[in-house]
């Protein structure tokens, strides 16, 4: 019997090219979005047969990522990529792990570099050996880079390289838009008139050098400063440092992450706030120090009335899919003109230190800036810790005169729990002042990425193909709470669930006896707080998710 299906090899070349474009995995290790891809993933397919080899080689756009100094097969790919289509731009990733005599990357660069420099749109350079920088360094890199838009450099050595990248001093990077410098001791001193995105990680440069660099980036839109390693505090009065308030008229998005407590106030003081749309994230701060009052940061750096408060308890960013004692409580104020978020790291085991509830209570103790808040989101507070957070959460939500809606989001892929209303304001409380509060939303989601990572870690990929069993969520706790009369103000209860969840019809009918309108929403999409346009980062790689359009 002849099959009516055409052989897979008969698919049009254009279709195969489109399929092959999805084979190399993107390599986004930095903050800014990169076009680097793991082209080595194309090797098995290109070695299957002559037809697949011709398909892969005939699509030049597949070979625009070059890894210099990698393994033998990858080196062949790099050579072919450089020579195959001279008109296309390149993304180059270089890791120098030893001196010139023992590292093939030096040989590769001597052969490839004139062509790479002329075509490079991205250049990612990592220096990991401890010997003196090779004399070839300056003459190799000292040439124009007419297409270069993105440069990242990491100095993981014990040496101090005088200039991270020679062309900076020559003005040969006029089109550079994105820059990521990591573990450097000296910052470039040239002008960056086209630079819009700057990330500085683990830098050991002086505060004066850092402020000076910011003052030379007149078109900067997004800034990340993470973990300044220098021990010395600013050695002069703050006003004696260069005034950069007028040098950064386009700066909209700022992240200050893991800064020393003594450094944070200085950079908050020096970095200007945009009056017509400003996003500030201060994360990794130490709780309860005289240098960092999270509540004061939220109030002082918010522009215009605050409309939404977002309170979340996130897993440690180091291993977000694994159980951990370390979590990050964070609070964000959102309005039409500003988004300000502050987060700390805390250990939540009772026998060691329960800082999270106290930090949250202290952060929101002053409600003077919250008189216009109409929307509160409480996200990812695990039920096992609700006993500790219940009172500070309820106290912080109570007393907001303009409050209309409270949304509680629970991720069932990390922890199971029944629907619960106990953090809502109690109308019987003498301090209850949320008389406009009429709607509560309970969101029960299931993060498919967590499920996938769990299967990948255990090798149980077959679990992803099994039919998903429907789990019934009990409303018994909600019914008990409604019967107390604490939530008589509710006119509407929204139950938003993933398709794998369901409710008992009898319990739903009983809930409707207490709340006039009960709506069921079923969707795989988890409701999120949308960010204003000015706070969205189109160049975010995904490793810092709060600039991707929504708060998680």
VENQUI-V984184 format. One line per field, one symbol per residue. phi: phi as a letter, one per 20 degrees, with the letter a starting at -180 (. if undefined). psi: psi as a letter, one per 20 degrees, with the letter a starting at -180 (. if undefined). burial: # if it has 16 or more other C-alpha atoms within 10 Angstrom, else .. Layout:
phi=???
psi=???
burial=???
//
This chain:
phi=.efeefgffefggffffffffeffffddeefefcefbefffeggffefbfffffffffdgffdedddenefgffffffffffefbgfefcddcccedbfffddffffgfgfefgffffdfecbdccdcdefgffffgfffefafcfdfdcccccdedeedfgcgbgggfemecfefdcccdcmedcefdeecfdfdccccclfdeffffffffgfddfdfdccccclfefeffgebggfefgedfdecfdfdcccdclefgfeggffffeffeffcpbdccdcmfeflcfecdgffffffdedmfedcdddccdfgffbfddfbeecdfbccdcbfdbccccccdbedfffdadegfffffffdfedfedfdfdccddcmefgfdfgfegffffffffnefefcccdddceffdbeaegbdfefgefefgefcefefccccddddbfffffffffffemeffffefgeffdeeedffffgffffnfcfffdbcdddcfgfdbcffffffffffddgccdddcafeefcefefgfeedfefeofcffdeobee
psi=pppipqqhijqqhhggghghhigppqnmhrhqpqjpqnihiigggijgrhghghgghinhiiljppopjargghhgggghhhignhiqrqppopooiarhhioihggghhhhgggghhiphqpoppojqirqpqiigghginrqmhiohppqppnkriropgphogigiikjlhjphppoppkqipqqjrqmhiphpppopkqkrqhggghgghijmijphpppoompiphqrpjrqhiiqpojhiimijphpppopkqqhihghghhhhpqppiloppppoqkqpqlqihoogghggghjpprqphppopqoqqpihmiiqpqiprnpqppppahiqopppqrpqpjphifonhgghggghhkhojhjjijpipppopkophijhhhigghgghhhqjohjphpppoppoihhpqqqppjiiqqoiiphjpjmiioipppoporoohhggghghhhijmhhhhiqppqpppppjhgggghhhijhkiipipppopqqhiqrqphghghhhiihphoopppoqipppropqqghipoijpiiinijjjhqp.
burial=...............##..##.##...#.###########.#..##.....##.###.#.##########...##.###.##.#....############...###.##..##..##############...#.......###############.#.....######...#################..#################..####################..............#..##################.###.#####..###########...#####.###.###.############....#....#######################......###.######....##.############....#########################.#...##########....###..##########.......#..................####.##..#...##.##.########.#......#..#..##..#...#...##.#.##.####..###...####.##
//
